[in-house]
């Protein structure tokens, strides 16, 4: 996944790849104990990729898709709020 992120770069060529990478990191974050630092690292990567995708593609078309996906794994509003914070 690190290599995919590197090859995607800022995502100008394949901005949709950031959504796919973020989805992966959301799933990966759920494989760790909730109190482990690894979960926080994986979640941080997911947030970064979602924000990058929203920046490149535009927020509105992705908002519903991202929200639905993240809610499936993290139904609490805290995680959803992190996606839109600057």
Secondary structure by P-SEA (a helix, b strand, c coil): caaaaaaacccccccaaaaaaaaaaaaaaaacccccaaaaaaaaaaaaaaaaaaaaacccccaaaaaaaaaaccccaaaaaaaccc
